[in-house]
């Protein structure tokens, strides 16, 4: 009787709020189709996949493809490039949105504040293909603006897009330029939630703006920053595949080949694509990312900071 009453109550609540459930069903459907359903195919990482035999009919080989990847010549190179690029992006890109949000929060001129917001937000909505195209045009050794200015100052023209040592910096700082404005929205929202009475008390005590930033604003947004950092660590093995591939060329391949582009070439572009091998590499990357996420989340919880769970 109680179970029937409880079920009827739940159905009534669903009918009363059907609009919310309808909105929720769309992202749920997306997650199920594009994140959970593909896990079914991940088992080919442990098989010698044959399209004729299908996923279930292919021979089970266990950890053969994982061992092949770890023992391959490319393993340390692509792993090192992936980690260096991801850590570089996280270390450089993490503080910039915070700095921008703090600056905008104290900007008193409304027109200036809105102008900066518009200018910094806009690049986020530009396609990655267009961004890389702009980079090629600006950095072109013959006609690029950057090299023209450098030559006017007495420097020699440099083909930066072909220099292996320039790849990571070009990738990271162009990414900061594209996403810093959009990323700072979260921190601006967190800053707006800080009790104004704290600032009023600090002003009455004679605290300067830097001191208010350090003692009020930063502690106030720290929980949000920790969550974003944890999520960033969880995706440290996943670089921007499209951008890396577009910026990649035979001259900078030594430092630009990352796990994502390697999987793409082995699994799709190769003359004899090895689906099982490429799936094993992708699964290896996901497991490492999960372990990093669990480790950083546990560490944040131990030091009494915010955590995902």
BATORKE-707973 format. One line per field, with one value per residue (C-alpha): x, y, z. Coordinates in steps of 0.5 Angstrom, whole numbers, plus 2048, in hexadecimal, padded with zeros to 3 digits. Example, Ala and Ser with C-alpha at 12.3 -4.5 7.8 and 13.67 -1.06 7.14 Angstrom:
<pts>
u	[819 / 81B]
v	[7F7 / 7FE]
w	[810 / 80E]
</pts>
This chain:
<pts>
u	[800 / 806 / 809 / 803 / 802 / 80A / 809 / 803 / 806 / 80C / 808 / 804 / 80A / 80D / 807 / 807 / 80E / 80E / 812 / 818 / 818 / 818 / 81D / 821 / 820 / 824 / 82B / 829 / 828 / 82E / 833 / 830 / 831 / 838 / 83B / 838 / 836 / 83D / 840 / 83D / 842 / 848 / 848 / 84C / 852 / 852 / 851 / 854 / 84E / 84C / 846 / 843 / 843 / 840 / 842 / 83F / 842 / 849 / 84F / 850 / 858 / 858 / 85D / 861 / 85F / 861 / 867 / 869 / 868 / 86C / 872 / 871 / 876 / 871 / 86E / 873 / 873 / 86B / 86B / 870 / 86D / 866 / 868 / 86C / 867 / 861 / 865 / 868 / 861 / 85E / 864 / 863 / 85C / 859 / 85B / 859 / 852 / 853 / 857 / 852 / 84C / 84F / 851 / 84A / 847 / 84B / 84A / 845 / 844 / 83E / 840 / 847 / 845 / 840 / 845 / 84A / 845 / 843 / 84A / 84C / 846 / 845 / 84B / 848 / 842 / 847 / 849 / 84F / 850 / 850 / 854 / 85A / 859 / 85A / 860 / 863 / 862 / 865 / 86B / 86C / 874 / 873 / 86C / 86A / 86A / 86E / 874 / 873 / 873 / 879 / 87D / 87C / 87F / 885 / 883 / 883 / 87D / 87B / 876 / 873 / 86E / 873 / 878 / 877 / 879 / 874 / 86E / 86C / 86C / 868 / 863 / 862 / 862 / 85E / 859 / 85A / 858 / 852 / 84F / 851 / 84B / 846 / 849 / 849 / 841 / 841 / 846 / 842 / 83C / 840 / 842 / 83B / 839 / 83E / 83B / 83B / 83C / 843 / 845 / 842 / 845 / 84C / 84B / 849 / 850 / 854 / 855 / 858 / 855 / 85B / 85A / 852 / 854 / 859 / 855 / 84D / 84D / 852 / 84F / 848 / 849 / 84E / 849 / 847 / 84E / 850 / 84A / 84C / 853 / 851 / 84D / 853 / 857 / 852 / 853 / 85B / 85B / 856 / 859 / 856 / 856 / 853 / 858 / 85E / 85D / 85C / 862 / 866 / 86B / 871 / 876 / 873 / 870 / 876 / 872 / 86B / 869 / 865 / 861 / 85A / 85D / 861 / 85B / 858 / 85D / 85E / 857 / 854 / 859 / 85E / 85E / 85D / 859 / 859 / 853 / 854 / 85B / 858 / 852 / 857 / 85B / 855 / 853 / 85A / 859 / 852 / 855 / 85B / 856 / 851 / 857 / 85A / 852 / 852 / 858 / 858 / 850 / 853 / 859 / 854 / 84F / 855 / 857 / 850 / 84F / 849 / 848 / 844 / 841]
v	[800 / 805 / 803 / 804 / 80B / 80D / 80B / 80F / 815 / 815 / 814 / 81A / 81E / 81C / 81E / 825 / 826 / 823 / 829 / 828 / 821 / 822 / 827 / 822 / 81C / 820 / 820 / 819 / 816 / 81A / 817 / 810 / 810 / 813 / 811 / 80B / 807 / 808 / 804 / 7FE / 7FE / 7FF / 7F8 / 7F7 / 7FA / 7F3 / 7EF / 7EF / 7F2 / 7EF / 7F3 / 7ED / 7E9 / 7EF / 7F1 / 7EB / 7E6 / 7E9 / 7E5 / 7E7 / 7E9 / 7ED / 7F2 / 7F1 / 7F8 / 7FB / 7F8 / 7F9 / 801 / 801 / 7FD / 801 / 807 / 80C / 80B / 80F / 815 / 816 / 815 / 81A / 81F / 81E / 81F / 825 / 828 / 827 / 829 / 82F / 831 / 830 / 834 / 83A / 83A / 839 / 840 / 844 / 844 / 845 / 84B / 84E / 84D / 850 / 856 / 857 / 856 / 85C / 860 / 866 / 869 / 865 / 866 / 864 / 85E / 85C / 85D / 859 / 853 / 853 / 853 / 84E / 84A / 84A / 846 / 840 / 83F / 83F / 838 / 835 / 834 / 83C / 83D / 839 / 83C / 843 / 840 / 83E / 845 / 849 / 844 / 843 / 844 / 848 / 84C / 84B / 852 / 84F / 84D / 854 / 858 / 853 / 855 / 85C / 85C / 858 / 851 / 84B / 848 / 842 / 83C / 83B / 836 / 832 / 832 / 82C / 831 / 836 / 831 / 831 / 838 / 83A / 835 / 837 / 83E / 83E / 83A / 83F / 845 / 841 / 83E / 843 / 847 / 842 / 83E / 844 / 844 / 83F / 843 / 849 / 845 / 843 / 84A / 84D / 848 / 84B / 84E / 856 / 857 / 854 / 859 / 85F / 85D / 85C / 863 / 866 / 863 / 866 / 860 / 861 / 85E / 859 / 857 / 856 / 851 / 84D / 84D / 84D / 84B / 846 / 842 / 843 / 840 / 83B / 835 / 836 / 837 / 830 / 82D / 82F / 82D / 826 / 826 / 828 / 823 / 81E / 820 / 821 / 81B / 81E / 824 / 828 / 822 / 827 / 82D / 828 / 825 / 82B / 82E / 828 / 827 / 823 / 828 / 828 / 821 / 820 / 824 / 824 / 81D / 81B / 815 / 818 / 819 / 813 / 80F / 812 / 810 / 809 / 808 / 80C / 80F / 809 / 805 / 7FF / 802 / 7FE / 7FF / 7FB / 7FE / 805 / 803 / 800 / 807 / 80B / 807 / 807 / 80F / 80F / 80A / 80F / 815 / 812 / 810 / 817 / 81A / 815 / 817 / 81E / 81E / 81A / 81E / 825 / 821 / 820 / 827 / 829 / 82C / 82B / 825 / 821 / 81C]
w	[800 / 802 / 7FC / 7F7 / 7FB / 7FA / 7F2 / 7F1 / 7F5 / 7F0 / 7EA / 7EC / 7ED / 7E7 / 7E3 / 7E7 / 7E5 / 7DE / 7DB / 7DF / 7DE / 7D7 / 7D7 / 7DB / 7D6 / 7D1 / 7D4 / 7D7 / 7D0 / 7CD / 7D3 / 7D2 / 7CA / 7CA / 7D1 / 7D3 / 7CD / 7CA / 7D0 / 7CD / 7C7 / 7CC / 7CD / 7C6 / 7CA / 7CD / 7C6 / 7BF / 7BC / 7B5 / 7B2 / 7AF / 7B6 / 7B9 / 7C0 / 7C4 / 7BF / 7BF / 7C2 / 7CA / 7CB / 7D1 / 7D3 / 7CC / 7C9 / 7CF / 7D0 / 7C9 / 7CA / 7D0 / 7CD / 7C6 / 7C4 / 7C4 / 7CB / 7CF / 7CA / 7C9 / 7D1 / 7D2 / 7CD / 7D0 / 7D7 / 7D6 / 7D1 / 7D6 / 7DC / 7D9 / 7D7 / 7DE / 7E1 / 7DC / 7DB / 7E2 / 7E5 / 7DF / 7E0 / 7E8 / 7E6 / 7E1 / 7E6 / 7EB / 7E7 / 7E4 / 7EB / 7ED / 7E6 / 7E8 / 7E1 / 7DE / 7D7 / 7D8 / 7DB / 7D6 / 7D1 / 7D4 / 7D5 / 7CE / 7CB / 7CF / 7CF / 7C7 / 7C5 / 7C9 / 7C3 / 7BE / 7BA / 7BC / 7B4 / 7B4 / 7BA / 7B7 / 7B0 / 7B3 / 7B7 / 7B0 / 7AD / 7B3 / 7B3 / 7AC / 7AB / 7A5 / 7A5 / 7AD / 7B1 / 7B7 / 7B2 / 7AF / 7B5 / 7B7 / 7B1 / 7B2 / 7B9 / 7B6 / 7B7 / 7B2 / 7B0 / 7B3 / 7B1 / 7B8 / 7B6 / 7B3 / 7BA / 7BE / 7C4 / 7C3 / 7C2 / 7CA / 7CB / 7C5 / 7C7 / 7CE / 7CD / 7C7 / 7CB / 7D1 / 7CC / 7CA / 7D0 / 7D6 / 7D5 / 7D5 / 7DB / 7E0 / 7DF / 7E5 / 7E9 / 7E8 / 7EB / 7F1 / 7F2 / 7F2 / 7F7 / 7FC / 802 / 801 / 808 / 808 / 803 / 807 / 80D / 80A / 807 / 80E / 810 / 80B / 807 / 800 / 7F9 / 7F9 / 800 / 7FF / 7F9 / 7FD / 804 / 801 / 7FA / 7F9 / 7FF / 7FD / 7F6 / 7F8 / 7F9 / 7F1 / 7EF / 7F3 / 7EF / 7E8 / 7EA / 7EB / 7E5 / 7E1 / 7E4 / 7E2 / 7DB / 7DB / 7D6 / 7D1 / 7CD / 7C8 / 7C2 / 7BD / 7BE / 7BF / 7B9 / 7B5 / 7B8 / 7B6 / 7B0 / 7AF / 7B1 / 7B8 / 7B9 / 7BE / 7C4 / 7C1 / 7C0 / 7C6 / 7C8 / 7C5 / 7BE / 7BF / 7C0 / 7BA / 7B5 / 7B7 / 7B8 / 7B2 / 7AD / 7AD / 7A7 / 7AB / 7B1 / 7B7 / 7BB / 7C1 / 7C2 / 7C1 / 7C6 / 7CB / 7CB / 7CC / 7D2 / 7D5 / 7D4 / 7D8 / 7DE / 7DF / 7DF / 7E4 / 7E8 / 7E8 / 7EA / 7F0 / 7F2 / 7F2 / 7F5 / 7FB / 7FC / 7FC / 801 / 805 / 806 / 807 / 801 / 7FC / 7F8 / 7F3 / 7F8]
</pts>
